């Protein structure tokens, strides 16, 4: 299965593969070798050794060194290529007036004794955890519309405010009670979206201070059957996160060699691309069913 997925990804990378010349590997080769490691949940140095590749894969005969991989994976051309893979897997998304998007975060924990200076303690699902978080806004589709990686202690509201600025079209943005703050309602309204989030303290009054008109609209809408039915769609992002983790080659807990923010971003990005490929491969079966 890992080989089949890798070969599909390599076919997508092929248009960017200019071959090997003057000792320089193309960005497509660098990304292909990295995906071989990620698909097998192994460090990059493992994928740089020919004995870990099938004999009939031509790339096996001119693998880059681990030092070359480390240097090249930090370069902009690799990020551009990963984004190009996103666009191919995501497809064309047509926004509609009733589009529904969902915002949430997923903890990516590391061991409590990890020496990673960028991993931080923060609140996760089961209390205090050390590590990072994946922040995402998801619509229908195999990949999130926008996402960020940050230390565990970074505010979900602050990350959401950054991501909301990237939204296009119009519609609804659903979030849990952590996103029930006026500045997020205003930010969503500024990009033609209505944020809906459960109130942090539903039994409390609104007091005399100013509230965002968008927040007042959300409170009124959530009191209606239509609003509650719409808000129940928020749980779809839980299934998106679950799907991202619950398959062979998915986003398991961060392994020991994935430390520091740039490596965590690249690893999570690769895992999301692999998950999107899996979802796209399943769609024809779903349609026939």
TITIKE-575655 format. One record per residue (C-alpha): residue in three letters; x, y, z; residue number from 1. Coordinates in nm, 4 decimals, padded with zeros to 6 digits. Example, Ala and Ser with C-alpha at 12.3 -4.5 7.8 and 13.67 -1.06 7.14 Angstrom:
- rest|xx|yy|zz|nr
- ala|01.2300|-00.4500|00.7800|1
- ser|01.3670|-00.1060|00.7140|2
END
This chain:
- rest|xx|yy|zz|nr
- unk|00.0000|00.0000|00.0000|1
- unk|00.2826|00.2413|00.0849|2
- unk|00.4443|00.1800|-00.2527|3
- unk|00.1161|00.2327|-00.4413|4
- unk|00.0600|00.5655|-00.2688|5
- unk|00.4190|00.6708|-00.3262|6
- unk|00.3995|00.5869|-00.6968|7
- unk|00.0796|00.7909|-00.7286|8
- unk|00.2502|01.0852|-00.5599|9
- unk|00.5582|01.0490|-00.7787|10
- unk|00.3430|01.0606|-01.0924|11
- unk|00.2019|01.3888|-00.9617|12
- unk|00.5559|01.5149|-00.8992|13
- unk|00.6876|01.4049|-01.2401|14
- unk|00.6121|01.7344|-01.4228|15
- unk|00.8535|01.9076|-01.1833|16
- unk|01.1260|01.6429|-01.2164|17
- unk|01.4097|01.7819|-01.4270|18
- unk|01.6364|01.4900|-01.3467|19
- unk|01.9828|01.4981|-01.1961|20
- unk|02.2404|01.7432|-01.3315|21
- unk|02.5699|01.8850|-01.2007|22
- unk|02.5159|01.7135|-00.8686|23
- unk|02.1860|01.8926|-00.8013|24
- unk|01.8670|01.7022|-00.7355|25
- unk|01.5361|01.8403|-00.8586|26
- unk|01.2787|01.9496|-00.5978|27
- unk|01.0593|01.6600|-00.7139|28
- unk|01.3272|01.4059|-00.6171|29
- unk|01.3763|01.5679|-00.2758|30
- unk|01.0028|01.5609|-00.2070|31
- unk|00.9687|01.2041|-00.3395|32
- unk|01.2421|01.0760|-00.1078|33
- unk|01.0863|01.2609|00.1845|34
- unk|00.7469|01.1023|00.1159|35
- unk|00.9076|00.7573|00.1086|36
- unk|01.0231|00.8206|00.4659|37
- unk|00.6904|00.9691|00.5802|38
- unk|00.4809|00.6892|00.4295|39
- unk|00.6878|00.4324|00.6211|40
- unk|00.7045|00.6442|00.9403|41
- unk|01.0840|00.6487|00.9260|42
- unk|01.3428|00.9289|00.9541|43
- unk|01.4823|01.0891|00.6388|44
- unk|01.8216|00.9190|00.6827|45
- unk|01.6436|00.5817|00.6483|46
- unk|01.5030|00.6812|00.3072|47
- unk|01.8489|00.7917|00.1877|48
- unk|01.9752|00.4317|00.1975|49
- unk|01.9246|00.2249|-00.1190|50
- unk|01.8613|-00.0985|00.0740|51
- unk|01.5296|00.0434|00.1944|52
- unk|01.3962|00.0838|-00.1604|53
- unk|01.2647|-00.1845|-00.3996|54
- unk|01.5225|-00.2765|-00.6617|55
- unk|01.2923|-00.1861|-00.9531|56
- unk|01.2467|00.1810|-00.8555|57
- unk|01.4975|00.3828|-01.0658|58
- unk|01.5281|00.6543|-00.8003|59
- unk|01.7051|00.3991|-00.5799|60
- unk|02.0280|00.4373|-00.7811|61
- unk|02.0833|00.8103|-00.7219|62
- unk|01.9470|00.8945|-00.3783|63
- unk|02.0531|01.2224|-00.2150|64
- unk|02.2449|01.2158|00.1104|65
- unk|02.0852|01.2952|00.4425|66
- unk|02.2755|01.6258|00.4564|67
- unk|02.1433|01.7216|00.1122|68
- unk|01.7895|01.6325|00.2176|69
- unk|01.8179|01.8351|00.5368|70
- unk|01.9384|02.1419|00.3479|71
- unk|01.7000|02.1189|00.0534|72
- unk|01.3863|02.0482|00.2579|73
- unk|01.4241|02.3935|00.4132|74
- unk|01.4238|02.5711|00.0769|75
- unk|01.1305|02.7609|-00.0725|76
- unk|01.1129|02.5425|-00.3844|77
- unk|01.0102|02.2433|-00.1725|78
- unk|00.7333|02.4442|-00.0036|79
- unk|00.6099|02.5589|-00.3464|80
- unk|00.6000|02.1995|-00.4692|81
- unk|00.4107|02.0792|-00.1622|82
- unk|00.1565|02.3577|-00.2187|83
- unk|00.1223|02.2480|-00.5820|84
- unk|00.0393|01.8966|-00.4588|85
- unk|-00.2263|02.0505|-00.2343|86
- unk|-00.3907|02.2214|-00.5293|87
- unk|-00.3966|01.9032|-00.7369|88
- unk|-00.5517|01.7003|-00.4562|89
- unk|-00.7933|01.9671|-00.3412|90
- unk|-00.9361|02.0358|-00.6872|91
- unk|-01.1405|02.3397|-00.7738|92
- unk|-01.3610|02.4605|-00.4885|93
- unk|-01.6591|02.6754|-00.5833|94
- unk|-01.7837|02.8823|-00.2916|95
- unk|-02.1579|02.9056|-00.2531|96
- unk|-02.3605|03.1484|-00.0420|97
- unk|-02.4473|02.8652|00.1978|98
- unk|-02.0988|02.7140|00.2298|99
- unk|-02.0160|02.5834|00.5760|100
- unk|-01.6634|02.5894|00.7151|101
- unk|-01.5434|02.4602|01.0511|102
- unk|-01.2540|02.5778|01.2685|103
- unk|-01.0810|02.3696|01.5348|104
- unk|-00.7417|02.2552|01.6644|105
- unk|-00.5799|01.9161|01.7237|106
- unk|-00.3017|01.8578|01.9807|107
- unk|00.0230|01.7017|01.8577|108
- unk|00.1893|01.5907|02.1775|109
- unk|00.5496|01.4929|02.2457|110
- unk|00.6987|01.3336|02.5552|111
- unk|00.7035|01.5417|02.8689|112
- unk|01.0832|01.5045|02.8905|113
- unk|01.1459|01.6139|02.5307|114
- unk|01.4284|01.8691|02.4951|115
- unk|01.2610|02.0368|02.1959|116
- unk|01.2870|02.4093|02.2853|117
- unk|00.9884|02.5014|02.0649|118
- unk|00.7478|02.2469|02.2153|119
- unk|00.5420|02.4049|02.4931|120
- unk|00.3055|02.2955|02.7646|121
- unk|-00.0594|02.3732|02.7019|122
- unk|-00.4099|02.2365|02.7395|123
- unk|-00.5151|01.9451|02.5208|124
- unk|-00.8076|01.7045|02.5312|125
- unk|-00.6923|01.5387|02.8558|126
- unk|-00.5406|01.8303|03.0408|127
- unk|-00.1851|01.9608|03.0187|128
- unk|00.0246|01.8289|02.7308|129
- unk|00.3595|01.9207|02.5834|130
- unk|00.4039|01.9659|02.2110|131
- unk|00.2335|02.1434|01.9232|132
- unk|-00.1130|02.1986|01.7789|133
- unk|-00.2588|02.1750|01.4316|134
- unk|-00.5007|02.4639|01.3744|135
- unk|-00.7292|02.4257|01.0725|136
- unk|-01.0367|02.5555|00.8922|137
- unk|-01.2010|02.2756|00.6969|138
- unk|-01.4761|02.2715|00.4380|139
- unk|-01.5870|01.9814|00.2198|140
- unk|-01.2744|01.8372|00.0686|141
- unk|-00.9761|01.6180|00.1495|142
- unk|-00.7580|01.9063|00.2704|143
- unk|-00.8226|02.2015|00.5010|144
- unk|-00.8782|02.5410|00.3405|145
- unk|-00.6049|02.6841|00.5620|146
- unk|-00.3984|02.5548|00.8518|147
- unk|-00.1196|02.6467|01.0906|148
- unk|00.1150|02.4665|01.3287|149
- unk|00.2072|02.6290|01.6574|150
- unk|00.3292|02.5364|02.0062|151
- unk|00.0695|02.3839|02.2370|152
- unk|00.0333|02.7056|02.4381|153
- unk|-00.0574|02.9270|02.1390|154
- unk|-00.4077|03.0700|02.1621|155
- unk|-00.6638|02.9035|01.9363|156
- unk|-00.8393|03.2391|01.9031|157
- unk|-00.5223|03.4133|01.7816|158
- unk|-00.4552|03.1445|01.5203|159
- unk|-00.8203|03.1472|01.4113|160
- unk|-00.8039|03.5231|01.3566|161
- unk|-00.5070|03.4762|01.1215|162
- unk|-00.6759|03.1966|00.9268|163
- unk|-01.0108|03.3737|00.8968|164
- unk|-00.8423|03.6470|00.6917|165
- unk|-00.7709|03.3847|00.4228|166
- unk|-01.1355|03.2812|00.3745|167
- unk|-01.2971|03.3450|00.0375|168
- unk|-01.6581|03.3545|-00.0686|169
- unk|-01.9234|03.3701|00.2015|170
- unk|-02.1139|03.1422|00.4341|171
- unk|-02.0958|03.0123|00.7906|172
- unk|-01.7950|02.9374|01.0096|173
- unk|-01.8638|02.6928|01.2939|174
- unk|-01.6532|02.6614|01.6076|175
- unk|-01.6799|02.5384|01.9648|176
- unk|-01.7172|02.7668|02.2657|177
- unk|-01.3449|02.8550|02.2648|178
- unk|-01.4152|03.0754|01.9615|179
- unk|-01.7002|03.2684|02.1241|180
- unk|-01.5245|03.6053|02.1437|181
- unk|-01.6246|03.9337|01.9825|182
- unk|-01.3070|03.9892|01.7811|183
- unk|-01.3536|03.6603|01.5957|184
- unk|-01.7141|03.7447|01.5100|185
- unk|-01.5949|04.0778|01.3722|186
- unk|-01.3091|03.9128|01.1789|187
- unk|-01.5446|03.6588|01.0194|188
- unk|-01.8009|03.9257|00.9350|189
- unk|-01.5289|04.1295|00.7618|190
- unk|-01.4777|03.8441|00.5116|191
- unk|-01.8500|03.7779|00.4559|192
- unk|-01.8829|03.4873|00.6997|193
- unk|-02.1106|03.4411|00.9988|194
- unk|-01.9356|03.2742|01.2900|195
- unk|-02.1488|03.0376|01.4991|196
- unk|-02.0082|02.9209|01.8330|197
- unk|-02.1683|02.7991|02.1527|198
- unk|-02.1587|03.0575|02.4310|199
- unk|-01.8914|03.0072|02.6940|200
- unk|-02.1368|03.0902|02.9712|201
- unk|-02.4852|03.0298|02.8298|202
- unk|-02.6626|03.1091|03.1564|203
- unk|-02.4941|03.4480|03.1976|204
- unk|-02.6350|03.7725|03.0655|205
- unk|-02.4651|03.9904|02.8070|206
- unk|-02.3967|04.2761|03.0471|207
- unk|-02.3732|04.6357|02.9356|208
- unk|-02.0531|04.6268|02.7295|209
- unk|-02.0471|04.6397|02.3524|210
- unk|-02.0941|04.3118|02.1631|211
- unk|-02.0270|04.2450|01.7989|212
- unk|-02.3487|04.2597|01.5935|213
- unk|-02.2359|03.9297|01.4381|214
- unk|-02.2190|03.7720|01.7840|215
- unk|-02.5709|03.8917|01.8668|216
- unk|-02.6938|03.7445|01.5378|217
- unk|-02.5245|03.4133|01.6219|218
- unk|-02.6841|03.3995|01.9687|219
- unk|-03.0275|03.4597|01.8166|220
- unk|-02.9730|03.2051|01.5374|221
- unk|-02.8577|02.9314|01.7775|222
- unk|-03.1896|02.9607|01.9614|223
- unk|-03.3742|02.8467|01.6487|224
- unk|-03.4157|02.4922|01.5155|225
- unk|-03.2444|02.5943|01.1930|226
- unk|-02.9479|02.7335|01.3827|227
- unk|-02.9044|02.4266|01.6029|228
- unk|-02.9358|02.1967|01.3004|229
- unk|-02.6702|02.3993|01.1221|230
- unk|-02.4421|02.4002|01.4268|231
- unk|-02.4546|02.0214|01.4542|232
- unk|-02.2475|02.0095|01.1348|233
- unk|-01.9520|02.1261|01.3447|234
- unk|-01.8718|01.7683|01.4441|235
- unk|-01.7608|01.6988|01.0855|236
- unk|-01.4166|01.8377|01.1678|237
- unk|-01.3778|01.5756|01.4410|238
- unk|-01.4261|01.3114|01.1726|239
- unk|-01.1738|01.4910|00.9500|240
- unk|-00.9139|01.4828|01.2269|241
- unk|-01.0003|01.1195|01.3058|242
- unk|-00.9626|01.0230|00.9397|243
- unk|-00.6268|01.1950|00.9285|244
- unk|-00.4953|00.9707|01.2058|245
- unk|-00.6801|00.6374|01.1823|246
- unk|-00.5174|00.4634|00.8859|247
- unk|-00.1827|00.3037|00.8086|248
- unk|00.0618|00.5848|00.7332|249
- unk|-00.1629|00.8460|00.8934|250
- unk|-00.0739|01.1163|01.1419|251
- unk|00.0233|00.9169|01.4505|252
- unk|00.1827|01.0840|01.7563|253
- unk|00.4904|01.2789|01.6483|254
- unk|00.7902|01.0415|01.6312|255
- unk|01.1142|01.1203|01.8126|256
- unk|01.2901|01.2533|01.5024|257
- unk|01.0174|01.5114|01.4257|258
- unk|01.1123|01.8005|01.6498|259
- unk|01.1350|02.1795|01.6057|260
- unk|00.8622|02.3762|01.4320|261
- unk|00.9847|02.3557|01.0657|262
- unk|01.0146|01.9753|01.0806|263
- unk|00.6756|01.9384|01.2487|264
- unk|00.5126|02.1582|00.9805|265
- unk|00.6681|01.9580|00.6977|266
- unk|00.5790|01.6212|00.8552|267
- unk|00.2160|01.7191|00.9217|268
- unk|00.1831|01.8685|00.5724|269
- unk|00.3061|01.5433|00.4168|270
- unk|00.0663|01.3381|00.6292|271
- unk|-00.2269|01.5582|00.5203|272
- unk|-00.1312|01.5111|00.1542|273
- unk|-00.1167|01.1325|00.2035|274
- unk|-00.4587|01.1415|00.3704|275
- unk|-00.6015|01.3500|00.0848|276
- unk|-00.4682|01.0966|-00.1637|277
- unk|-00.6354|00.8167|00.0335|278
- unk|-00.9685|01.0037|00.0399|279
- unk|-00.9571|01.0770|-00.3330|280
- unk|-00.8887|00.7099|-00.4046|281
- unk|-01.1916|00.6083|-00.1949|282
- unk|-01.4343|00.8489|-00.3595|283
- unk|-01.5113|00.6360|-00.6689|284
- unk|-01.5995|00.3421|-00.4406|285
- unk|-01.8315|00.5638|-00.2365|286
- unk|-01.9996|00.6928|-00.5516|287
- unk|-02.0638|00.3378|-00.6769|288
- unk|-02.2085|00.2374|-00.3416|289
END
